[in-house]
């Protein structure tokens, strides 16, 4: 028996994310209150995408768009594709800046596909959604907070694939992002990383990552030492000198600043003085922490009622 698709339009709001957070390379992430809004409906044939905002006029508008590709991969997991799709994207997350725009598209696509199938949430649980999204993205550190919200710790576990838990940050944590005019690309940033790092650096980061979990959730006064890193930022710095200089400038005045994801955006996890000026090529914005993750509305689902245990969300 085949799938039954809903006739209504389904929508999803996907948050921006910041990964690594300094020492938590490829494992720690934070969902931010900046969103892409996506809608989709099943059509009789063809695949079309309308885009406004970030990426309009640049991103593809057919089945090669990342949202559609992610939807199709999710439908394949459920056993059947619809005859056609009409997708609309209102993008606010800057492209290629280290704020998880690709993860937002992937998670959005996975969630839209689940919402367009009657019983889709039961057929594919949140743990399955995370696994599919991480497989498409290649690593789980951004897709986990996008899906689950909050502060996430993600890992990959053998044949089970990606897993994650979501923790609630302390109420006083108010991230500030400094977004540059220029773009950066994850593949380029990863190419700058060495194949091996000193054992002492690995031990240093393990301690700082553990401390960061405590600092973000219980004691933000420790965020400055908790965001020190020796695994990736120093190696990537020469490829994004402006970002490296901004991190150094912020840290010199006691602000817990890091490279957001693969950059070039800079993330500050502690308060930035009002008189601090990053320069004319940077746009600064204070954001909140999104605590709900990708939210689906319409069709046969109300995503806010999902079970917390399946997704790894702590109660």
N, C-alpha and C positions, 0 to 999 in steps of 0.2 A: 504494500500500500504506500503510495507516494505522500509527499508532504502536502499540507494544506496552507496556502499563503493567505494572509489577510488582505482585504481590499483597501483598508484605510492607510493614510500616510503615517509613518512612524518617524519620530524625531529623537535625536540624542544630542546632549551637550557634553563635550569632551574637554577636560581641563588641560591647560599647559602644565608641564612638569619640568623639574630640574633634577638631574641625576648626578651621582657621585657624591655631591655635597662635600667635596674635599677628599677625605680618606676612604670613602665607601665606593671605590671604583667598581663599576658594573654590578653594584648590589644595593645601594641606598638611593632613595628617590623621594621627592616631595611634590604633591599636587598643589597647583597654584590657582588663584581665582581669576583666571583669564581663559576664555572659552572659545572654541569653535562650535557653531551650531549646524547640525547636519539633519537633513530630512531625506526620506526615500519612500518610494511606493513601487509596487509591482506593476509592470505594463505588459502589453501583449507581445512586444518584441523590441529588441535593441537596447542599448545602454547609453544613456545621456547624463551629462553632469553640468550643472550650472554653478559657477563660482563667483562670489563677490568678496571683496576685501583682500587679504593677503593671498598672493599667488594668482590672482585673477589675470588672465592674459598670458600666463606662463605655464600653468599646470594643464595637463591633458584633460579633455572633456569627453572621453569615451571610456571603454572598458579597461584602458591602461591606467586610469587614475587609481591612486593607492586605496582610496575608500572602496571603489568598486572591486578592485582585485582582492581586498580583504573580505568583502562581502561574499564574493564568489568562492573563496577558499573556505569560508565558514559554511556556506550552503553545501559545498562538496562534503564537508564533514558530516552534515546532516543527511546527505544522500541524494539531493536533487537541487538543481538550479531553477529559478523562475525563468519564464520566457524572456523577460526584459525588466529593466530597472530605470527609473528616473530619480536622479540624486541631485540634491541642492546643498551647497556648502557656503556658509557664511563664516569666513576665516578671520580670526583676530590674532591667532598665535603667529608671530613672525616666522617666516620660513628660514631654515638653515641658520638658526641663531643659538642653538643649544637649549631651547625651551620645549622640546618634544613635539614639534609639529607633525613629524611622521608618525610618532606613536599615537597622537590624537586622531590622525586619519585611520590608522590601523584599528585601534580600539573602537572608534566610531563605526567603522565598517563591520566589525565583528558584532557589535551590539545591534546595529540596524538589521543585520541578517537574522539574528535571534528574534528580534521584535517582529519581523515580517512573517515569521512562521508560527502558526497556531501551536502552542505548547513548546515553543522554541527554548524558553528558559529551562524547561524540564529536560528537553532533549539534550541540550548543551548547558551544563551548569557553569557557574562563574569560574570554577577551577579549569574547566575545559576552555572557556573564553580566554583565560590568561595563557594557557598553553598554546593556543592557536596564535594569539597576538604575538607572543614572544618568539614563536617559530618564524613568523613573517618578518619581525623586526630584527631578529638575530640575537637579541639579548633581552632580559626582562626588566632592567632597571628603570626604564621610562614607562613601559606599558603597564607595569604593576601599579604605580600611583595614579596613572590615568584611569585605570579600571576601578581601583579600590578606594582612591582618595587617601588623604592623610599622609603620614610619613611611612614609607614602606621599606621593608627588608626583603629582597628577592634573591632566589638562588635556583639552580637547576639540579634536578635530582634524577639521574639515570634515565630510564625509559619513561618515567612519569613526566619529564620535561620541567618547565618552569613552575615554581611555587613562590608564594609570597605571603607575608603577614603585614597588616596595616596597623599602625599605632597612632595614637592621638597626640599631636605636639602640644606643648604647653601653650596656654592662651596668649602669653605675651610674645610669642614668636610671630613677627610680622616681616616677612621677607621683602627685600627691596631688590629689584632687578635693574641693571644698567645695560641697555640694549644698544649695540653700536649700529652704525649705518651699514657696515660691510657684513657679508655673510661668512660663515665657516662651514666646513663639511666634515662629518664624522669620519669618513674614510681617510681623509688627509690627516686628521688629528690622530687617528689610530696608527697611521704609518710612522708617526714620529716616536712611537713607544718602542723601547728596546725589547728584545726577546727575553732577557733575563734582568733581574734587579738584585741588588745586594740583599742578603738575608736580613741585615739590620734594618733596612728600609721596609721590608715586609713585616717585620715584628713591630716596627714603629707604627705603621698604618693599622695593623690589627688592633693595637691598643687605642689609637685615636678613633677608629670606627666604633669600637665598643663604647668609648666615652661619649661619642656623638649621640648614640642612641639614648644614653642617660641625659645628656645635656638638652636635647631637643624635646624630650618628653617630661623631664622632671626638674632640671636645673639649668636654665638658659645662661646663667652666669658663667658656665663652663664652655660656652660655644666657641670662644676664641681659641683656646688650646685644642678643643675637640675637632676643629676644622683644618688642622695642619695636615699636610699631605706630602709624601715622598715618592709616590708611585707613578703619577701621570702629569701633574701640572708643570713641574719643572722641565720635563721633556717636551711638552707642547708649547711652552712659553715662547721660544724663538719664532714659531709659526704664527703667533698672535701677540706680538709685542705690546700693542695697545692694551689688550686685556690683562696681560701679565703686569704691566705697569699700574693699571687701575687697581688690581688686587693688592699689589704691594703698597700703593698709596693708602688704601682703606685700612689695611692691616697695620700700617705704621701709626695710625691713630686709634688702634684698638678695636676696629670693626671686624667681625668674623666674616670675611669675604673669601669667596672661592670662584673658580670657573664653573659656570653652569653647564653641566653635561660635557660635551666636546667643545663648548665655546661657540662663538666668542663672547656671549653674554656673561656678565659678572653678576653673581648672586651674593647679597649680604644678608646674613641671618640674624645679625644684631642691629640695633638702631644706628642709623647713619646721621651724623650731626647735620643740622639744618643748613649750616653755612658751608657744607662740603659741595664742591662743584667738580664733576667728573670731566668736563670739557664739552665743546660744542658738538662733537660727533657722537655723543651718548644721550640716550633718552632714559631717564630714571623714572621708575614707577614703584610705589609701595603696593604690595598685593597681600591678600590674605591666604591662608592655607585652606584649600578645598577639602572638605571632609567626607564627601559622598562619592566622588569618582564619576564615571560616565553614567549619565542618567537617561533612561529611555522613557519616552511617553508616546501614547497612541497605540493603535493596533490592539493586541490582546494582552499587553503587559503593563505593569507599573513597576519599574525597576527598583524603586525605593524599598520594595517589599522582599527583595532577595534575601536568602538565608546567609547569615554572616560566616558560618563555619566552612561552607564549601569553598568560599573564596579565600579563606585564610584570614579573614578580618577578625580581630579580637573583639570580644563583646565588652 
